[in-house]
Amino acid sequence: MLLSFILNPLLLWWCKSDILLVLIIKLILVFFLWYLIKETTSKRMLVFYKNLGISTLKLFAFLYLIDLFFSIPFLLIFKEFL
């Protein structure tokens, strides 16, 4: 989460203050991370969630929604100062 708050202003500055583009880039990065974990041996780290019946796609989708919940207000405030 802290990394997200550091990368948001940088992405916002690089994308010329387009919040939608920043959120799309973050979605692409989350999808890439999901694919990377699904296809490598890193999926063993998610055994706890599998035992609870949560698929990796649901887990990463939920984490993206939480990230949106915190990022959108932050991006809107930051955009006013950029």
All heavy atoms as an XYZ file, in Angstrom:
704
protein
N       0.823     -1.177      0.000
C       0.000      0.000      0.000
C       0.872      1.248      0.000
O       0.568      2.213     -0.681
C      -0.912     -0.027      1.214
C      -1.854      1.134      1.282
S      -3.359      0.919      0.396
C      -4.319      0.109      1.619
N       1.938      1.226      0.767
C       2.838      2.369      0.819
C       3.488      2.590     -0.546
O       3.615      3.735     -0.995
C       3.896      2.159      1.900
C       4.877      3.303      2.102
C       4.128      4.556      2.556
C       5.916      2.923      3.125
N       3.848      1.519     -1.197
C       4.426      1.636     -2.532
C       3.435      2.259     -3.502
O       3.809      3.061     -4.364
C       4.864      0.261     -3.036
C       5.560      0.233     -4.389
C       6.854      1.025     -4.334
C       5.832     -1.186     -4.801
N       2.177      1.946     -3.345
C       1.149      2.528     -4.197
C       1.066      4.037     -4.008
O       0.919      4.784     -4.973
C      -0.198      1.890     -3.889
O      -1.209      2.492     -4.655
N       1.166      4.500     -2.765
C       1.117      5.932     -2.511
C       2.361      6.655     -3.011
O       2.325      7.852     -3.269
C       0.907      6.219     -1.028
C      -0.500      6.012     -0.586
C      -0.789      5.230      0.506
C      -1.550      6.604     -1.268
C      -2.087      5.046      0.921
C      -2.853      6.416     -0.863
C      -3.121      5.633      0.228
N       3.444      5.949     -3.143
C       4.660      6.548     -3.700
C       4.576      6.584     -5.218
O       4.957      7.570     -5.855
C       5.904      5.763     -3.232
C       6.089      5.955     -1.726
C       7.147      6.228     -3.974
C       7.124      5.047     -1.128
N       4.052      5.524     -5.812
C       3.981      5.453     -7.273
C       2.866      6.300     -7.862
O       2.973      6.757     -8.998
C       3.811      4.005     -7.719
C       5.012      3.104     -7.535
C       4.688      1.699     -7.982
C       6.212      3.626     -8.279
N       1.776      6.531     -7.133
C       0.659      7.318     -7.658
C       1.072      8.707     -8.128
O       0.742      9.097     -9.243
C      -0.461      7.419     -6.634
C      -1.315      6.186     -6.607
O      -1.371      5.432     -7.572
N      -1.979      5.976     -5.506
N       1.761      9.496     -7.307
C       2.154     10.820     -7.807
C       3.085     10.763     -9.000
O       2.983     11.576     -9.921
C       2.855     11.462     -6.602
C       2.410     10.709     -5.429
C       2.084      9.334     -5.898
N       3.967      9.777     -9.007
C       4.870      9.647    -10.151
C       4.110      9.296    -11.428
O       4.362      9.859    -12.499
C       5.942      8.594     -9.868
C       6.923      8.941     -8.754
C       7.844      7.768     -8.482
C       7.702     10.185     -9.093
N       3.176      8.362    -11.326
C       2.357      8.010    -12.482
C       1.478      9.172    -12.922
O       1.294      9.413    -14.112
C       1.479      6.797    -12.170
C       2.146      5.436    -12.189
C       1.183      4.376    -11.682
C       2.625      5.091    -13.563
N       0.953      9.898    -11.956
C       0.093     11.032    -12.272
C       0.882     12.123    -12.993
O       0.402     12.724    -13.946
C      -0.520     11.573    -10.985
C      -1.729     12.458    -11.096
C      -2.852     11.685    -11.765
C      -2.169     12.919     -9.736
N       2.085     12.355    -12.532
C       2.940     13.351    -13.190
C       3.332     12.879    -14.591
O       3.306     13.632    -15.546
C       4.182     13.599    -12.339
C       5.189     14.462    -13.011
C       5.135     15.804    -13.191
C       6.404     14.015    -13.618
N       6.240     16.221    -13.868
C       7.044     15.144    -14.147
C       7.010     12.770    -13.762
C       8.248     15.069    -14.802
C       8.215     12.702    -14.418
C       8.818     13.831    -14.927
N       3.658     11.602    -14.727
C       4.098     11.060    -16.013
C       2.953     11.010    -17.019
O       3.149     11.229    -18.204
C       4.675      9.663    -15.791
C       5.211      9.033    -17.021
C       6.310      9.411    -17.729
C       4.687      7.903    -17.703
N       6.501      8.592    -18.798
C       5.503      7.652    -18.808
C       3.591      7.085    -17.483
C       5.266      6.615    -19.679
C       3.370      6.052    -18.356
C       4.196      5.828    -19.440
N       1.733     10.751    -16.558
C       0.565     10.648    -17.438
C      -0.127     11.992    -17.649
O      -1.239     12.044    -18.168
C      -0.444      9.654    -16.875
S       0.178      7.995    -16.782
N       0.484     13.064    -17.230
C      -0.065     14.415    -17.405
C      -1.403     14.577    -16.709
O      -2.362     15.082    -17.284
C      -0.173     14.781    -18.888
C       1.100     14.599    -19.674
C       2.172     15.553    -19.213
C       3.369     15.465    -20.139
N       4.502     14.836    -19.583
N      -1.486     14.115    -15.484
C      -2.652     14.308    -14.601
C      -3.929     13.625    -15.082
O      -5.018     14.120    -14.837
C      -2.923     15.799    -14.403
O      -1.837     16.413    -13.804
N      -3.841     12.523    -15.738
C      -5.032     11.783    -16.141
C      -5.240     10.625    -15.163
O      -4.541      9.620    -15.207
C      -4.887     11.271    -17.569
C      -6.164     10.693    -18.115
O      -7.223     10.910    -17.486
O      -6.111     10.040    -19.168
N      -6.201     10.776    -14.277
C      -6.428      9.794    -13.213
C      -6.882      8.458    -13.783
O      -6.456      7.401    -13.311
C      -7.443     10.338    -12.197
C      -6.832     11.525    -11.461
C      -7.869      9.270    -11.213
C      -7.768     12.221    -10.528
N      -7.712      8.482    -14.800
C      -8.194      7.234    -15.392
C      -7.036      6.413    -15.955
O      -7.002      5.189    -15.784
C      -9.226      7.531    -16.478
C      -9.868      6.322    -17.134
C     -10.629      5.508    -16.098
C     -10.785      6.745    -18.251
N      -6.093      7.080    -16.580
C      -4.932      6.370    -17.125
C      -4.088      5.754    -16.014
O      -3.594      4.628    -16.153
C      -4.088      7.319    -17.979
C      -2.940      6.708    -18.748
C      -3.447      5.618    -19.682
C      -2.210      7.772    -19.523
N      -3.956      6.453    -14.907
C      -3.213      5.909    -13.765
C      -3.892      4.654    -13.235
O      -3.239      3.643    -12.961
C      -3.082      6.974    -12.652
C      -2.518      6.365    -11.384
C      -2.225      8.133    -13.114
N      -5.213      4.680    -13.122
C      -5.941      3.514    -12.612
C      -5.873      2.336    -13.583
O      -5.804      1.183    -13.161
C      -7.384      3.889    -12.321
C      -7.570      4.948    -11.229
C      -9.037      5.282    -11.072
C      -6.957      4.500     -9.930
N      -5.858      2.623    -14.874
C      -5.721      1.552    -15.867
C      -4.329      0.932    -15.798
O      -4.188     -0.294    -15.866
C      -6.043      2.079    -17.278
C      -7.532      2.384    -17.389
C      -5.625      1.074    -18.349
C      -7.931      3.098    -18.654
N      -3.310      1.762    -15.627
C      -1.947      1.243    -15.499
C      -1.831      0.370    -14.259
O      -1.218     -0.705    -14.296
C      -0.925      2.400    -15.462
C      -0.827      3.061    -16.837
C       0.446      1.907    -15.025
C      -0.020      4.332    -16.861
N      -2.453      0.805    -13.155
C      -2.422     -0.003    -11.939
C      -3.158     -1.326    -12.135
O      -2.733     -2.351    -11.626
C      -3.018      0.779    -10.785
C      -2.133      1.931    -10.348
C      -2.798      2.769     -9.319
C      -2.752      2.065     -8.013
N      -3.072      2.939     -6.878
N      -4.252     -1.305    -12.884
C      -4.979     -2.539    -13.168
C      -4.124     -3.492    -13.992
O      -4.088     -4.698    -13.725
C      -6.281     -2.237    -13.899
C      -7.149     -3.431    -14.260
C      -7.618     -4.137    -12.997
C      -8.319     -2.994    -15.101
N      -3.413     -2.976    -14.958
C      -2.520     -3.801    -15.769
C      -1.411     -4.401    -14.903
O      -1.061     -5.578    -15.046
C      -1.950     -2.990    -16.945
C      -3.060     -2.671    -17.942
C      -0.803     -3.727    -17.627
C      -2.680     -1.664    -18.999
N      -0.877     -3.612    -13.987
C       0.167     -4.123    -13.093
C      -0.362     -5.205    -12.152
O       0.324     -6.196    -11.891
C       0.784     -2.976    -12.297
C       1.629     -2.001    -13.102
C       2.054     -0.838    -12.228
C       2.826     -2.686    -13.706
N      -1.586     -5.043    -11.673
C      -2.185     -6.071    -10.820
C      -2.416     -7.349    -11.619
O      -2.157     -8.453    -11.136
C      -3.499     -5.561    -10.183
C      -4.290     -6.690     -9.571
C      -3.198     -4.510     -9.149
N      -2.888     -7.199    -12.855
C      -3.094     -8.378    -13.704
C      -1.770     -9.079    -13.974
O      -1.696    -10.307    -13.929
C      -3.758     -7.978    -15.018
C      -3.970     -9.130    -15.946
C      -4.956    -10.067    -15.693
C      -3.150     -9.303    -17.047
C      -5.140    -11.155    -16.531
C      -3.324    -10.380    -17.897
C      -4.325    -11.309    -17.633
N      -0.712     -8.304    -14.215
C       0.616     -8.891    -14.451
C       1.102     -9.631    -13.216
O       1.647    -10.729    -13.313
C       1.609     -7.805    -14.865
C       3.010     -8.309    -15.017
C       3.355     -9.116    -16.094
C       3.973     -7.993    -14.084
C       4.635     -9.600    -16.233
C       5.263     -8.467    -14.211
C       5.597     -9.275    -15.292
N       0.887     -9.048    -12.044
C       1.298     -9.708    -10.810
C       0.517    -10.999    -10.587
O       1.087    -12.013    -10.190
C       1.105     -8.760     -9.622
C       1.532     -9.280     -8.270
C       3.031     -9.543     -8.245
C       1.150     -8.290     -7.197
N      -0.790    -10.963    -10.870
C      -1.604    -12.180    -10.742
C      -1.091    -13.263    -11.684
O      -0.949    -14.419    -11.300
C      -3.067    -11.850    -11.058
C      -3.913    -13.064    -11.238
C      -4.388    -13.878    -10.263
C      -4.354    -13.625    -12.480
N      -5.124    -14.904    -10.829
C      -5.105    -14.775    -12.187
C      -4.184    -13.265    -13.805
C      -5.679    -15.548    -13.178
C      -4.761    -14.039    -14.779
C      -5.490    -15.171    -14.468
N      -0.807    -12.900    -12.923
C      -0.314    -13.875    -13.896
C       1.044    -14.422    -13.483
O       1.296    -15.622    -13.600
C      -0.225    -13.219    -15.282
C       0.263    -14.158    -16.341
C      -0.581    -15.131    -16.869
C       1.566    -14.095    -16.818
C      -0.133    -16.009    -17.836
C       2.023    -14.965    -17.789
C       1.173    -15.926    -18.293
O       1.609    -16.793    -19.243
N       1.907    -13.553    -12.988
C       3.232    -13.983    -12.552
C       3.139    -14.988    -11.414
O       3.812    -16.022    -11.422
C       4.040    -12.756    -12.117
C       5.474    -13.004    -11.733
C       6.295    -13.331    -12.979
C       6.042    -11.791    -11.041
N       2.276    -14.733    -10.454
C       2.126    -15.654     -9.331
C       1.459    -16.951     -9.784
O       1.817    -18.033     -9.330
C       1.353    -14.979     -8.184
C       2.273    -13.974     -7.515
C       0.837    -15.994     -7.181
C       1.674    -13.232     -6.372
N       0.500    -16.857    -10.687
C      -0.204    -18.049    -11.160
C       0.722    -18.989    -11.922
O       0.605    -20.200    -11.818
C      -1.370    -17.630    -12.042
C      -2.199    -18.768    -12.560
C      -3.364    -18.222    -13.344
C      -4.009    -19.223    -14.202
N      -4.868    -20.153    -13.715
N       1.664    -18.445    -12.665
C       2.508    -19.260    -13.537
C       3.848    -19.654    -12.938
O       4.582    -20.404    -13.550
C       2.749    -18.516    -14.855
C       1.496    -18.321    -15.674
C       0.872    -19.625    -16.111
O       1.599    -20.575    -16.439
O      -0.371    -19.695    -16.106
N       4.188    -19.143    -11.769
C       5.475    -19.493    -11.166
C       5.249    -20.290     -9.896
O       4.113    -20.578     -9.511
C       6.291    -18.223    -10.842
O       5.582    -17.452     -9.890
C       6.571    -17.415    -12.087
N       6.331    -20.605     -9.232
C       6.227    -21.372     -7.990
C       5.829    -20.493     -6.813
O       5.707    -20.981     -5.701
C       7.575    -22.053     -7.674
O       8.592    -21.047     -7.578
C       7.941    -23.055     -8.741
N       5.614    -19.217     -7.039
C       5.202    -18.307     -5.965
C       3.785    -18.571     -5.487
O       3.383    -18.062     -4.445
C       5.300    -16.860     -6.441
O       6.611    -16.553     -6.814
N       3.041    -19.361     -6.227
C       1.650    -19.622     -5.819
C       1.575    -20.434     -4.533
O       0.528    -20.472     -3.905
C       0.874    -20.290     -6.936
C       1.403    -21.608     -7.399
C       0.601    -22.103     -8.585
C       1.333    -23.234     -9.264
N       0.727    -23.579    -10.515
N       2.674    -21.022     -4.124
C       2.683    -21.749     -2.849
C       2.480    -20.809     -1.668
O       2.020    -21.218     -0.624
C       3.996    -22.505     -2.676
C       4.093    -23.725     -3.570
C       5.373    -24.443     -3.335
N       6.436    -23.642     -3.969
C       7.720    -23.763     -3.720
N       8.147    -24.644     -2.858
N       8.597    -23.017     -4.344
N       2.804    -19.527     -1.853
C       2.628    -18.559     -0.771
C       1.153    -18.260     -0.526
O       0.792    -17.725      0.517
C       3.360    -17.253     -1.096
C       4.855    -17.425     -1.180
S       5.768    -15.890     -1.383
C       4.937    -15.089     -2.718
N       0.279    -18.582     -1.458
C      -1.144    -18.274     -1.343
C      -1.981    -19.461     -0.884
O      -3.193    -19.468     -1.052
C      -1.661    -17.763     -2.689
C      -0.968    -16.507     -3.218
C      -1.486    -16.160     -4.594
C      -1.143    -15.355     -2.270
N      -1.349    -20.452     -0.280
C      -2.058    -21.659      0.171
C      -3.103    -21.305      1.231
O      -4.200    -21.869      1.243
C      -1.051    -22.695      0.716
C      -1.759    -23.851      1.412
C      -0.180    -23.208     -0.405
N      -2.801    -20.347      2.094
C      -3.744    -19.933      3.131
C      -5.066    -19.476      2.518
O      -6.144    -19.852      2.969
C      -3.130    -18.817      3.972
C      -4.070    -18.226      4.973
C      -4.406    -18.930      6.121
C      -4.628    -16.978      4.767
C      -5.279    -18.388      7.047
C      -5.499    -16.428      5.691
C      -5.817    -17.137      6.834
N      -4.986    -18.673      1.461
C      -6.197    -18.169      0.818
C      -6.927    -19.270      0.060
O      -8.150    -19.290      0.005
C      -5.857    -17.000     -0.105
C      -5.245    -15.849      0.645
C      -3.880    -15.602      0.587
C      -6.029    -15.036      1.440
C      -3.322    -14.559      1.291
C      -5.476    -13.988      2.157
C      -4.115    -13.756      2.079
O      -3.578    -12.729      2.788
N      -6.179    -20.184     -0.522
C      -6.809    -21.316     -1.209
C      -7.577    -22.185     -0.212
O      -8.645    -22.690     -0.524
C      -5.758    -22.135     -1.943
C      -5.218    -21.443     -3.154
C      -5.173    -22.413     -4.286
C      -4.548    -21.744     -5.461
N      -5.466    -21.570     -6.533
N      -7.008    -22.368      0.984
C      -7.700    -23.157      2.010
C      -8.993    -22.479      2.458
O      -9.918    -23.153      2.903
C      -6.788    -23.386      3.212
C      -5.675    -24.363      2.901
O      -5.763    -25.132      1.946
N      -4.628    -24.319      3.696
N      -9.047    -21.165      2.360
C     -10.271    -20.438      2.700
C     -11.267    -20.412      1.557
O     -12.378    -19.923      1.708
C      -9.929    -18.999      3.107
C      -9.175    -18.832      4.414
C      -8.799    -17.368      4.621
C     -10.018    -19.328      5.578
N     -10.870    -20.911      0.398
C     -11.760    -20.956     -0.753
C     -11.707    -19.698     -1.610
O     -12.617    -19.451     -2.401
N     -10.649    -18.907     -1.457
C     -10.500    -17.677     -2.239
C      -9.512    -17.937     -3.371
O      -8.366    -18.302     -3.120
C      -9.997    -16.524     -1.346
C     -10.957    -16.295     -0.189
C      -9.812    -15.257     -2.155
C     -10.453    -15.334      0.861
N      -9.956    -17.741     -4.600
C      -9.053    -17.935     -5.733
C      -8.099    -16.749     -5.831
O      -8.347    -15.675     -5.285
C      -9.845    -18.078     -7.026
O     -10.443    -16.845     -7.368
N      -7.013    -16.952     -6.548
C      -6.036    -15.870     -6.680
C      -6.620    -14.693     -7.458
O      -6.318    -13.542     -7.151
C      -4.754    -16.365     -7.373
O      -5.090    -16.955     -8.620
C      -4.013    -17.372     -6.522
N      -7.476    -14.975     -8.429
C      -8.085    -13.885     -9.189
C      -8.996    -13.046     -8.300
O      -8.964    -11.815     -8.347
C      -8.857    -14.445    -10.386
C      -9.465    -13.412    -11.328
C      -8.383    -12.525    -11.905
C     -10.248    -14.090    -12.417
N      -9.796    -13.702     -7.454
C     -10.660    -12.966     -6.527
C      -9.828    -12.163     -5.531
O     -10.172    -11.031     -5.190
C     -11.565    -13.924     -5.759
C     -12.695    -14.491     -6.554
C     -13.519    -15.399     -5.668
C     -14.545    -16.164     -6.467
N     -15.281    -17.112     -5.623
N      -8.748    -12.745     -5.055
C      -7.887    -12.074     -4.100
C      -7.295    -10.797     -4.695
O      -7.356     -9.726     -4.084
C      -6.773    -13.018     -3.644
C      -5.742    -12.434     -2.689
C      -6.394    -12.116     -1.345
C      -4.589    -13.399     -2.515
N      -6.750    -10.901     -5.904
C      -6.135     -9.737     -6.526
C      -7.177     -8.708     -6.957
O      -6.917     -7.505     -6.913
C      -5.235    -10.147     -7.688
C      -3.906    -10.681     -7.228
C      -3.677    -12.036     -7.185
C      -2.907     -9.824     -6.828
C      -2.461    -12.528     -6.750
C      -1.698    -10.301     -6.385
C      -1.462    -11.657     -6.345
N      -8.350     -9.150     -7.340
C      -9.420     -8.206     -7.679
C      -9.851     -7.434     -6.433
O     -10.045     -6.212     -6.482
C     -10.608     -8.944     -8.281
N      -9.983     -8.112     -5.321
C     -10.353     -7.458     -4.079
C      -9.273     -6.481     -3.625
O      -9.568     -5.371     -3.175
C     -10.632     -8.499     -2.996
C     -11.126     -7.923     -1.713
C     -12.373     -7.339     -1.635
C     -10.331     -7.955     -0.582
C     -12.839     -6.796     -0.448
C     -10.780     -7.416      0.605
C     -12.034     -6.834      0.676
N      -8.018     -6.868     -3.765
C      -6.923     -5.968     -3.403
C      -6.890     -4.738     -4.299
O      -6.592     -3.636     -3.843
C      -5.585     -6.706     -3.463
C      -5.381     -7.750     -2.381
C      -4.071     -8.497     -2.602
C      -5.404     -7.108     -1.014
N      -7.229     -4.900     -5.575
C      -7.291     -3.759     -6.479
C      -8.425     -2.814     -6.065
O      -8.251     -1.595     -6.086
C      -7.478     -4.222     -7.922
C      -7.553     -3.079     -8.902
C      -6.428     -2.330     -9.205
C      -8.752     -2.740     -9.522
C      -6.497     -1.267    -10.100
C      -8.829     -1.684    -10.408
C      -7.695     -0.960    -10.700
O      -7.764      0.090    -11.572
N      -9.555     -3.357     -5.664
C     -10.671     -2.520     -5.209
C     -10.315     -1.753     -3.936
O     -10.668     -0.577     -3.782
C     -11.920     -3.365     -4.993
C     -12.561     -3.916     -6.255
C     -13.737     -4.815     -5.889
C     -13.009     -2.795     -7.173
N      -9.611     -2.399     -3.029
C      -9.159     -1.712     -1.825
C      -8.184     -0.603     -2.197
O      -8.243      0.512     -1.664
C      -8.520     -2.706     -0.833
C      -9.579     -3.618     -0.250
C      -7.773     -1.974      0.277
C      -9.023     -4.731      0.611
N      -7.288     -0.894     -3.124
C      -6.333      0.111     -3.577
C      -7.058      1.290     -4.225
O      -6.682      2.441     -4.015
C      -5.340     -0.511     -4.552
C      -4.206      0.428     -4.892
O      -3.718      1.115     -3.970
O      -3.814      0.486     -6.067
N      -8.113      1.022     -5.002
C      -8.895      2.114     -5.594
C      -9.559      2.956     -4.519
O      -9.603      4.185     -4.623
C      -9.968      1.550     -6.527
C      -9.533      1.026     -7.873
C     -10.757      0.550     -8.637
C      -8.794      2.058     -8.652
N     -10.076      2.304     -3.491
C     -10.758      2.997     -2.414
C      -9.840      4.018     -1.737
O     -10.276      5.107     -1.351
C     -11.276      1.974     -1.396
C     -11.977      2.579     -0.223
C     -13.245      3.115     -0.363
C     -11.374      2.607      1.018
C     -13.910      3.670      0.722
C     -12.019      3.160      2.107
C     -13.289      3.694      1.958
N      -8.566      3.677     -1.585
C      -7.619      4.601     -0.966
C      -6.939      5.517     -1.972
O      -6.546      6.628     -1.628
C      -6.550      3.822     -0.183
C      -7.076      3.199      1.064
C      -7.244      1.827      1.149
C      -7.417      3.978      2.155
C      -7.733      1.253      2.304
C      -7.906      3.406      3.314
C      -8.073      2.046      3.389
N      -6.775      5.076     -3.194
C      -6.018      5.848     -4.182
C      -6.808      6.981     -4.814
O      -6.242      8.046     -5.079
C      -5.520      4.928     -5.303
O      -4.604      4.012     -4.802
N      -8.079      6.775     -5.076
C      -8.854      7.801     -5.779
C      -8.902      9.110     -4.987
O      -8.625     10.171     -5.559
C     -10.245      7.275     -6.156
C     -10.100      6.255     -7.286
C     -11.152      8.410     -6.588
C     -11.381      5.584     -7.684
N      -9.232      9.095     -3.687
C      -9.184     10.386     -2.969
C      -7.788     11.000     -2.958
O      -7.628     12.207     -3.127
C      -9.627     10.039     -1.552
C     -10.343      8.754     -1.669
C      -9.747      8.038     -2.834
N      -6.776     10.161     -2.771
C      -5.400     10.651     -2.774
C      -5.048     11.270     -4.121
O      -4.444     12.345     -4.188
C      -4.451      9.497     -2.442
C      -3.010      9.880     -2.477
C      -2.463     10.650     -1.457
C      -2.198      9.480     -3.521
C      -1.131     10.993     -1.482
C      -0.872      9.827     -3.560
C      -0.330     10.584     -2.534
N      -5.425     10.621     -5.215
C      -5.135     11.143     -6.545
C      -5.887     12.445     -6.819
O      -5.339     13.363     -7.433
C      -5.476     10.113     -7.611
C      -4.557      8.907     -7.703
C      -5.140      7.876     -8.650
C      -3.178      9.313     -8.141
N      -7.119     12.532     -6.365
C      -7.890     13.764     -6.572
C      -7.284     14.931     -5.806
O      -7.208     16.057     -6.326
C      -9.344     13.552     -6.167
C     -10.155     12.640     -7.071
C     -11.525     12.383     -6.466
C     -10.266     13.215     -8.466
N      -6.838     14.679     -4.597
C      -6.186     15.744     -3.819
C      -4.854     16.118     -4.451
O      -4.526     17.298     -4.593
C      -6.010     15.301     -2.350
C      -7.351     15.198     -1.664
C      -5.085     16.249     -1.597
C      -7.312     14.549     -0.309
N      -4.083     15.113     -4.843
C      -2.778     15.385     -5.440
C      -2.907     16.125     -6.760
O      -2.092     16.971     -7.088
C      -2.007     14.070     -5.627
C      -0.586     14.302     -6.030
C       0.347     14.649     -5.081
C      -0.188     14.154     -7.342
C       1.663     14.861     -5.439
C       1.112     14.370     -7.707
C       2.058     14.720     -6.753
N      -3.948     15.826     -7.518
C      -4.139     16.468     -8.816
C      -4.361     17.969     -8.653
O      -3.977     18.746     -9.523
C      -5.320     15.840     -9.549
C      -5.505     16.358    -10.936
C      -6.626     15.651    -11.640
C      -6.793     16.252    -13.032
N      -7.846     15.606    -13.749
N      -4.981     18.389     -7.571
C      -5.207     19.806     -7.333
C      -3.893     20.562     -7.145
O      -3.812     21.743     -7.454
C      -6.082     20.006     -6.094
C      -7.490     19.511     -6.282
C      -8.238     20.251     -7.380
O      -8.055     21.468     -7.478
O      -8.974     19.582     -8.108
N      -2.875     19.901     -6.650
C      -1.596     20.555     -6.389
C      -0.584     20.366     -7.523
O       0.468     20.963     -7.500
C      -0.997     20.046     -5.083
C      -1.813     20.418     -3.893
C      -2.579     19.468     -3.253
C      -1.835     21.723     -3.435
C      -3.344     19.794     -2.158
C      -2.609     22.062     -2.344
C      -3.366     21.114     -1.702
N      -0.877     19.550     -8.476
C       0.048     19.269     -9.569
C      -0.096     20.261    -10.687
O      -1.084     20.691    -11.101
C      -0.183     17.851    -10.086
C       0.873     17.321    -11.038
C       2.219     17.244    -10.332
C       0.471     15.948    -11.538
